[in-house]
């Protein structure tokens, strides 16, 4: 099922789809691999149902793929260009794409509804757009349960911005030419924010920053936050975060697991539950990820397959070769299983 996939994008434009297996070894099995962009893959985002994958390149090129059930070959639905690479990509519940741009604009692209190729000029001319007061580093669509939604076809955006604050914006169906005013604003981090995530059930949002804090908030009570000082700010703080429901039999009702990864490669796991604070658990030991491949990688954009150069494996502590530098990885959790992993 698409919900059991992990997507991995690398600096050579190659996309890999790994299948998560719960009862077989290896637990991760490479199922599909193609060079999808001519540039480094910088952003990946699954739709909420796991049926579509948005891919962003460092040069502003974007691709939307359909992931058919049953392990069939992924299909390229659309390929469009942006003036610059987006700082964040997020799917809406309606199957559209929210694209946060470095110039503080947010675009609402048709997403899975679009077909074919669109130039940068055509994309900007046909896409609803709003301008934020400060550029979004990361954003998510507020869930349907959010009490502050405007309705009327507007999309409610929760954005972690360069002013080190968390803002809530309403995006009208046709966009707006004026700079938008946030409906809610709260301090987020003392140093540069790095990432924002929404829990799978829409109950929590969590952010991380270079200050090393993991900040967890209930969606309908954004003013109240639980800040966990887990990561070393001297080493760059935290870089990414993921929140999933805690499905273990002994877990209290409403509890979630918060995974966060630091710039030093150390991952932490914490538990949180509504209105009861958080409890820090043991850190997951640091472990380098190595990908060693020697096969050619076919391209899906029409060029001839290009070989992937691989250096000789120098042992367990060796760094992965530059040609396989991981630039973005994302996954969808299967909510129907009893396992939750980052």
C-alpha positions as CSV (number, residue, x, y, z in Angstrom):
1,X,0.0,0.0,0.0
2,X,1.2,3.6,-0.6
3,X,1.0,4.2,3.1
4,X,3.8,1.8,3.7
5,X,6.3,3.7,1.5
6,X,9.4,5.7,2.3
7,X,10.5,8.2,-0.3
8,X,14.1,9.2,-0.6
9,X,15.5,12.0,-2.8
10,X,19.2,12.5,-3.5
11,X,21.5,15.2,-4.9
12,X,21.7,13.5,-8.3
13,X,17.9,13.8,-8.9
14,X,17.2,10.2,-8.2
15,X,14.0,9.2,-6.3
16,X,13.9,5.9,-4.5
17,X,10.7,4.3,-3.0
18,X,11.3,1.9,-0.2
19,X,8.6,-0.5,1.0
20,X,8.3,-0.9,4.8
21,X,7.8,-4.5,5.8
22,X,6.7,-5.3,9.4
23,X,7.3,-9.0,9.5
24,X,9.9,-9.8,6.8
25,X,13.5,-9.0,6.4
26,X,14.9,-6.8,5.2
27,X,12.5,-4.4,6.9
28,X,13.1,-1.8,4.1
29,X,13.1,-3.1,0.5
30,X,13.9,-0.9,-2.5
31,X,10.9,-1.1,-4.8
32,X,11.4,1.6,-7.4
33,X,14.2,3.9,-8.5
34,X,14.4,6.5,-11.2
35,X,16.1,9.8,-12.0
36,X,13.1,12.1,-12.0
37,X,14.8,15.5,-12.1
38,X,17.9,17.0,-13.7
39,X,18.8,18.7,-10.4
40,X,19.0,17.8,-6.7
41,X,15.8,16.8,-5.1
42,X,15.2,19.2,-2.2
43,X,11.6,18.6,-1.1
44,X,9.3,15.6,-0.9
45,X,5.7,15.5,0.3
46,X,3.1,12.6,0.4
47,X,-0.6,13.4,0.1
48,X,-2.6,12.5,3.2
49,X,-3.8,9.2,1.7
50,X,-0.4,8.3,0.4
51,X,-1.6,8.1,-3.2
52,X,0.4,11.0,-4.5
53,X,3.9,12.3,-4.1
54,X,5.1,15.9,-4.8
55,X,8.8,16.3,-5.7
56,X,10.6,19.6,-5.6
57,X,14.0,20.3,-7.2
58,X,16.7,22.8,-6.2
59,X,16.2,24.7,-9.5
60,X,12.4,25.2,-9.0
61,X,11.3,22.2,-11.1
62,X,8.4,20.3,-9.6
63,X,6.8,17.0,-10.3
64,X,3.6,15.3,-9.1
65,X,3.4,11.5,-9.2
66,X,0.6,9.1,-8.6
67,X,1.4,6.0,-6.6
68,X,-1.0,3.2,-7.7
69,X,-2.0,0.6,-5.2
70,X,-0.7,-2.9,-5.6
71,X,2.9,-2.0,-6.3
72,X,2.3,-0.8,-9.9
73,X,4.6,1.6,-11.7
74,X,4.3,5.2,-10.4
75,X,2.8,7.6,-12.9
76,X,4.0,11.2,-13.6
77,X,0.9,13.4,-13.6
78,X,2.4,16.8,-14.0
79,X,5.7,18.6,-14.3
80,X,5.8,22.3,-13.7
81,X,8.4,25.1,-13.2
82,X,8.8,27.7,-10.4
83,X,11.0,30.7,-10.5
84,X,12.9,29.4,-7.4
85,X,12.8,26.3,-5.3
86,X,10.0,26.3,-2.7
87,X,11.1,26.4,1.0
88,X,8.1,24.1,1.9
89,X,5.6,21.8,0.2
90,X,2.4,20.6,1.8
91,X,-0.8,18.9,0.6
92,X,-4.2,20.1,1.4
93,X,-7.1,17.8,2.3
94,X,-8.6,18.7,-1.1
95,X,-5.6,17.4,-3.0
96,X,-4.0,20.7,-3.8
97,X,-0.4,21.8,-3.1
98,X,0.7,24.6,-0.8
99,X,4.1,25.9,-2.0
100,X,5.9,28.4,0.3
101,X,8.4,30.5,-1.7
102,X,11.5,32.4,-0.4
103,X,9.9,35.8,-1.3
104,X,7.1,35.2,1.3
105,X,4.5,34.2,-1.2
106,X,2.4,31.0,-0.8
107,X,1.0,29.4,-4.0
108,X,-2.0,27.0,-4.1
109,X,-1.3,24.7,-7.0
110,X,-3.9,22.2,-8.4
111,X,-1.7,19.3,-7.3
112,X,-3.2,15.9,-8.3
113,X,-5.7,17.6,-10.6
114,X,-3.1,19.1,-12.9
115,X,-1.8,17.2,-16.0
116,X,1.1,17.8,-18.3
117,X,3.9,20.4,-18.2
118,X,3.5,24.1,-17.1
119,X,6.1,26.8,-17.4
120,X,7.0,29.1,-14.6
121,X,5.1,32.0,-16.1
122,X,2.0,29.9,-16.6
123,X,2.2,28.5,-13.1
124,X,2.3,31.9,-11.5
125,X,-0.4,33.3,-13.7
126,X,-2.9,30.6,-13.0
127,X,-2.2,29.9,-9.3
128,X,-3.9,31.5,-6.3
129,X,-1.3,33.4,-4.3
130,X,-1.0,35.2,-1.0
131,X,1.9,37.1,0.5
132,X,2.9,36.5,4.1
133,X,4.3,39.2,6.4
134,X,7.5,37.1,6.6
135,X,8.6,34.1,4.5
136,X,7.5,30.7,5.6
137,X,10.2,28.2,6.4
138,X,7.7,25.4,6.7
139,X,3.9,25.2,6.6
140,X,0.9,22.8,7.0
141,X,-2.8,23.1,6.3
142,X,-4.8,23.3,9.5
143,X,-7.0,20.2,9.9
144,X,-10.8,20.3,9.6
145,X,-11.1,20.2,13.4
146,X,-9.3,23.5,13.8
147,X,-11.7,25.9,15.4
148,X,-10.4,29.1,13.7
149,X,-11.0,28.0,10.1
150,X,-12.7,30.8,8.0
151,X,-14.7,28.5,5.7
152,X,-16.1,29.6,2.4
153,X,-13.5,27.7,0.4
154,X,-10.5,29.3,2.2
155,X,-7.5,27.3,3.1
156,X,-6.2,27.8,6.7
157,X,-2.4,27.7,6.8
158,X,-0.2,27.3,9.9
159,X,3.2,28.7,9.0
160,X,6.6,28.6,10.8
161,X,8.2,31.8,9.5
162,X,11.6,33.5,9.3
163,X,10.6,36.0,12.1
164,X,10.8,33.0,14.5
165,X,7.1,32.9,15.0
166,X,4.2,30.6,14.3
167,X,1.4,32.3,12.3
168,X,-2.1,31.3,11.1
169,X,-3.3,32.7,7.7
170,X,-6.5,32.3,5.7
171,X,-5.9,31.8,2.0
172,X,-9.0,32.8,-0.1
173,X,-9.9,30.5,-3.0
174,X,-8.7,33.1,-5.6
175,X,-5.7,34.3,-3.5
176,X,-5.0,38.0,-2.6
177,X,-2.8,40.7,-4.1
178,X,-2.2,42.4,-0.7
179,X,0.0,41.3,2.1
180,X,-2.1,39.0,4.3
181,X,-2.6,39.6,8.0
182,X,-2.3,36.6,10.3
183,X,-5.3,35.7,12.4
184,X,-3.0,34.2,15.1
185,X,0.7,34.7,15.9
186,X,2.9,33.2,18.6
187,X,6.6,33.1,19.4
188,X,8.2,29.9,18.2
189,X,12.0,29.7,18.6
190,X,14.8,31.9,19.9
191,X,17.0,31.0,16.9
192,X,16.1,30.2,13.3
193,X,13.2,27.7,13.0
194,X,13.9,24.6,10.9
195,X,10.7,22.5,10.5
196,X,7.0,22.2,11.3
197,X,4.8,19.1,11.2
198,X,1.2,18.2,11.9
199,X,0.3,15.0,13.6
200,X,-1.4,12.3,11.5
201,X,-4.7,12.8,13.4
202,X,-4.5,16.6,13.3
203,X,-4.4,17.0,17.1
204,X,-0.9,18.5,17.4
205,X,1.6,20.7,15.6
206,X,5.3,20.5,16.5
207,X,8.2,22.7,15.4
208,X,12.0,22.5,15.8
209,X,14.8,25.1,15.5
210,X,18.4,25.9,15.8
211,X,17.9,26.6,19.5
212,X,17.5,22.8,20.0
213,X,13.9,23.1,21.2
214,X,11.1,20.8,20.2
215,X,7.9,22.8,20.6
216,X,4.6,20.9,20.7
217,X,1.2,22.6,20.6
218,X,-2.4,21.4,20.5
219,X,-4.0,22.6,17.2
220,X,-6.9,24.2,19.0
221,X,-4.8,25.7,21.7
222,X,-1.8,27.1,19.8
223,X,-1.0,29.7,22.5
224,X,-0.1,27.0,24.9
225,X,3.1,25.1,24.2
226,X,5.3,22.4,25.6
227,X,9.0,23.1,24.9
228,X,11.5,20.2,25.1
229,X,15.2,21.1,25.2
230,X,16.4,18.0,23.6
231,X,19.1,19.0,21.1
232,X,22.4,20.9,21.4
233,X,22.0,24.4,20.0
234,X,25.8,24.7,19.7
235,X,25.8,21.8,17.2
236,X,22.9,23.4,15.2
237,X,19.8,22.4,17.1
238,X,17.2,20.2,15.5
239,X,16.5,19.8,11.7
240,X,13.3,17.8,11.4
241,X,10.3,16.5,13.5
242,X,7.5,13.9,13.1
243,X,4.5,13.3,15.4
244,X,2.5,10.1,15.3
245,X,-0.2,8.5,17.6
246,X,1.2,6.2,20.2
247,X,-0.5,2.9,19.4
248,X,1.2,0.8,22.1
249,X,-1.3,-1.1,24.3
250,X,-0.1,0.7,27.5
251,X,-0.3,4.2,26.0
252,X,-2.8,6.6,27.6
253,X,-5.6,7.8,25.5
254,X,-4.6,10.6,23.2
255,X,-0.9,10.2,23.7
256,X,1.5,10.7,20.8
257,X,5.1,10.0,20.0
258,X,7.3,12.9,18.9
259,X,10.5,12.1,16.9
260,X,13.1,14.8,16.3
261,X,16.5,14.6,14.6
262,X,19.3,17.0,15.4
263,X,21.9,18.5,13.1
264,X,24.4,16.3,14.8
265,X,22.5,13.2,13.7
266,X,21.1,12.3,17.1
267,X,17.4,11.4,17.2
268,X,15.2,11.8,20.2
269,X,11.8,10.3,21.0
270,X,9.3,11.9,23.4
271,X,5.7,11.3,24.4
272,X,3.0,13.9,24.7
273,X,-0.7,13.9,25.4
274,X,-3.4,16.6,25.5
275,X,-3.1,19.0,28.5
276,X,-0.7,16.8,30.4
277,X,2.8,17.9,29.4
278,X,5.5,15.7,27.9
279,X,8.0,13.1,29.1
280,X,11.4,12.7,27.5
281,X,12.5,9.2,26.6
282,X,15.9,7.8,25.8
283,X,17.6,9.1,22.6
284,X,17.9,6.7,19.7
285,X,21.6,6.1,19.1
286,X,23.2,7.8,16.2
287,X,23.6,5.6,13.1
288,X,24.9,6.7,9.7
289,X,22.8,5.8,6.7
290,X,24.8,4.3,3.8
291,X,23.5,3.7,0.3
292,X,25.9,1.7,-1.9
293,X,24.7,1.1,-5.5
294,X,26.4,0.2,-8.7
295,X,23.6,0.0,-11.2
296,X,22.5,2.5,-13.8
297,X,19.4,4.5,-12.8
298,X,16.8,5.0,-15.6
299,X,15.4,8.5,-16.1
300,X,11.7,9.3,-16.4
301,X,12.0,12.7,-18.0
302,X,13.2,11.4,-21.4
303,X,17.0,11.4,-21.1
304,X,19.2,8.4,-21.4
305,X,20.0,6.6,-18.1
306,X,23.0,8.0,-16.3
307,X,25.4,5.9,-14.2
308,X,25.6,6.5,-10.5
309,X,29.2,6.7,-9.5
310,X,29.9,4.9,-6.2
311,X,33.1,5.0,-4.2
312,X,34.5,1.9,-2.5
313,X,33.0,1.1,0.9
314,X,35.5,2.1,3.5
315,X,33.9,0.5,6.5
316,X,31.1,1.1,8.9
317,X,32.1,4.7,9.8
318,X,32.7,5.8,6.2
319,X,30.7,8.8,4.9
320,X,28.3,8.0,2.0
321,X,29.7,9.2,-1.4
322,X,28.8,12.7,-2.6
323,X,26.9,11.3,-5.6
324,X,24.4,9.8,-3.2
325,X,24.0,12.7,-0.7
326,X,20.6,12.5,0.8
327,X,18.8,15.8,0.5
328,X,15.2,14.9,1.4
329,X,13.4,11.9,2.9
330,X,9.8,11.5,3.9
331,X,7.3,8.8,4.8
332,X,3.7,8.0,5.4
333,X,2.7,6.0,8.4
334,X,0.1,3.3,8.0
335,X,-2.4,4.3,10.8
336,X,-3.9,0.8,10.6
337,X,-0.8,-0.9,12.0
338,X,0.4,-1.2,15.5
339,X,3.8,0.3,14.6
340,X,4.8,3.9,14.5
341,X,8.2,5.0,13.3
342,X,9.8,8.2,12.1
